[in-house]
Amino acid sequence: MLASLADLASRWLPTLASGGAHHRRALSAAARGDRAAAERWFALAIARYRRDLAVEPLARLRVHELMLGARPGGGEPATDAAAVMVEIVRRLNRLDRLETLDFPHGLADARSVLAGWVETHAVSGPAPGTARAASSAAA
């Protein structure tokens, strides 16, 4: 009941909740597999971070969007899995810390969060024989 009340309050009165609170709600929704809710919470966090001029938390949120496969809120085009991995690593090189994907979503070393995520969400490469077939077809 209390969680539902907090959910309604932070949804209808976004000035009551911080960008970090919305960000953690998005991570919790993503962990539950509720992608639509995660995207809504990410959007609320983005708006609050922008209003507060919170650049680093916004950068961390953008990495989470990529890691969780949410539609990028900044109008960024979706790309293939390998390109997403490269972009995640590129962005993490600018960050020292990142919220963990597991509750309570505390800040941890960004590289260790990435390593844990890679272990559970392996990026698949081309199917065996696909690259060879494509290269021989091009020849």
N, C-alpha and C positions, 0 to 999 in steps of 0.2 A: 504494500500500500504506500509506504513512504517513498519507495523507488518510483512508483507511478506518479506520485505527486511531484517529486523532483524532476521527473521527465517532462511533465506538463509545464511546470514552472520555467524550466530552462528552454523549452521549446517556444512558449508564448511570451516569455519575458527575457529575451536573450541578454539584456543588460545585467541581469542578476548573476549569470554564470560567466565564468572566465573562458577565454579561448582554450585554455588548458583543460578545463572541465569538458567542454564540447569535444575536444580532441580525444580525451580518454574515453568518452562515450562512444565515439566513432570506432576506436580500437576495440572496445568491448563488443560492439555490434558486429564488427568484422570477425571477431573471434567466435561469435555465435553463428556466423554464416549468414547474417542478415545484411547483405550487400546494400540494399536500398536504404536501410536505416543508417548504415555507415556513411554512405554518400551524403545523406541529409546532415548528419552530425559534422562531417568534414566541412560542408558548406557553411554551417553556422560558425565553426571554429575559424575558417578562413576570414569570414566577415569580421569576427571579433579581433583576430590577430591584426588585420589590416587597420581596423579602427584604432587599435592600441599601438600601431606601428611596431609590432613585435616581429621583427624580421627573422631571427633565428628560430623561434617556434614555428613560424610559417614554413621555413625551409625544412624543418623536421617533418612537418605534416605532409609536405609534398613528397618526401621520400616514402612516408607511410602509404600515401595514395598509390605510388608506383608498386610498392611491395605487395599491397593487398589487392591490386588489380582494380581499384576503383577508377571510375571515369575521372580523368584529371579535371579538377575544378577551374583551372586556369586556361581552359581552351586548348590544352596541349593535345596534339593528335596521338591516337593510340598507335603503338608500334608492335613489332614482333617481340617474342620473349627474350631473345639474345640482346636486342637493342635496349630493351627495358632494363636488363641486368647491367649493361654497360652504363646506362644513365643513372641507375641506383648507385653504383660504385663511384661514378663521377661526382654525384651530389654528396655522397657520404665522405668523400675526401675533404670536403669543406666543413664538415661537422665533427666535433669530438664526441658528442653524446647524442643519444637517441632514445626515445621512450621504448620500453620493451613491448613486445606484442602480447605478452601474458599479463593478466591482472596481477598487481595493481598498476601496471604501466609506468613504473618508475624509470628515471633516466639511468642509462647504463652506457658503457663504451659502445660507440656506434659500430665498430667492427665486430664486436662480439654479438651484437643484435643481428647484424647481417649474417654472420656465420651460423647462428642458430636458425635463422630463416632459410638459408640455403640448404641446410640439412633436411628440413621438413618440406621445402618447396623447390625441389630440383628443377632447374630450367632444362627442358628437353632440347636436345640438338636434333639435327636431321635424322630421319630414320635410317638404320643401317642400309647401305647400298644406294640411298637416295642421292647422296653427293656424287658417288661414282657414276650413277646413271645420268645425272645432270651434266657431269663433265664430259662423259662420252657422247652424249647427245649434242653437246655444243661443238664437239670436234668434227 
